[in-house]
Amino acid sequence: MINTKYTSTGPFMGPHIREKWTSQWIMQQVLIALMFPTIAATYFFGLWSLVMVVVSIVACVGFELAFQKVVWKKVTITDYSAVITGWLLALTLPVTAPLWTLLIGDFIAIIVVKQLTGGIGRNWLNPAVAARVLLKLLFSPWITNWVTPRSDVVATSTPLVDLGHFAREVSPSTPDLVDLFMGFGLGGPIGETCKFALLLSAVYLIARKIINPLVPVLTLGSFYGAILLYSSFNFDFANAHLLSGALIFAAVFMVTDYTTSPLTDKGKYIFAIGCGVLAAVLRICIDLPGGIGVAILVMNLLTPLINRYTASKIYGEG
C-alpha cells in the first residue's frame, strides 16, 4: 500500500508534488514512537518489561509466518504490522503477567483476529485491542496483579479503583496529578502508566504526519466532557479520570489505527468522539475500568456504517 501526500511548494514549482509513503515506512514510525513508553516501562518496572516486549514480538511474527506458510499465503511479516501488534499487546499487560497469558494473547491477535479475517487491511477489529479485552475476560486473576513500580513484591491497585464504584469525587487515596502524569508509584500495565512518555509518542507521530492530531484530541476531549457532565463539572475528578487507565495510550496508538478506523476525515472524527464518549459511559454506568478497549471494539464494528454515511459522493452519481 502506498499513501500519497500532496504539498504546495510555492509559485515556482508544481502545486502537486507526490511523495510516496510506504506501509513499511509508516509502521517504522509507529515503532519509533513505541520506544518512548517502552523506555518508561523499563525504567519503572525493570528489564522484565523489555523481555515481555521481545517475547511478544517474536511470538506474533512467528504466528503470522507459520500461518501464512501453512495456508500458502504470501508472507507479509516484513510490513511490521505483526511487530506492532506484539509490541502494543505487551505494553497493555502488567509486569506480573505470566508469559503464557501473553502468548495466548498473541495467538488471538494474529491468528484469530487478523489472519482468519483476511490479514492486514481486512480485519474488522483492532487485533491488539481485541486480544487485550479477551485476556481481561478470561485471565483476570493472572493479568490484574498490579505492583508498585520498581518493585516486584508490593501489590497495589490502579488509580481507576479509587475513581470507580460510581464515585463523583476524587478519593483521598488517589495519586495527585503529577504522579498520574509521570507514572510515579502507579500500578498498572507497563506501557500505560507514564503519560509523559505517551505525550512524546503523540508529538512524534503528529510531527511525522502519521496520525491526524484531531483524532486523539477528540477522543480525549469527548471523554473529558462526558466525565465533567457526570460529575457536575468537578474538574479535579475529570482530570484524574483523564490521566488514569489506558485512555491516553489507546487514543495515541489504537483509535488512530488505519485499518480498523473509518476512511474519511469526518468518519475518523465521529469514530474518535464515539470512542471517548462510550469509554466514559462504560466507566460511569458499568464501572468498567477498561472501558476504552470495549469502546474501540464497538466503534470498529460500526466503522463500515460510518464509512457508508461519510463517504464523498462521486460527481454525477445519484
Buried (B, 14 or more C-beta within 10 A) or exposed (E): EEBEEEEEEEEEEEEEEEEEBEBEBBBBBBBBBBBBBBBBBBBBBBEBBBBBBEBBBBBBBBBBBEBBEEEEEEEBBEBBBBBBBBBBBBBBBBBBBEBEBBBBBBBBBBBBBBBEEEBBEEBBBBBBBBBBBBBBEBBEEBBBBBBBBEBEEEEBEBBBBBBBEEBEEBBEEBBEBEBBBBBBBBBBBBBBBBBEBBBBBBBBBBEBEBBBBEBBBBBBBBBBBBBBEBBEEBEEBBBBBBBBBBBBBBBBBBBBBBBBBBBBEBBBBBBBBBBBBBBBBBBBEEBBBBBBBBBBBBBBEBBEEBBEEBEEEEEEEE
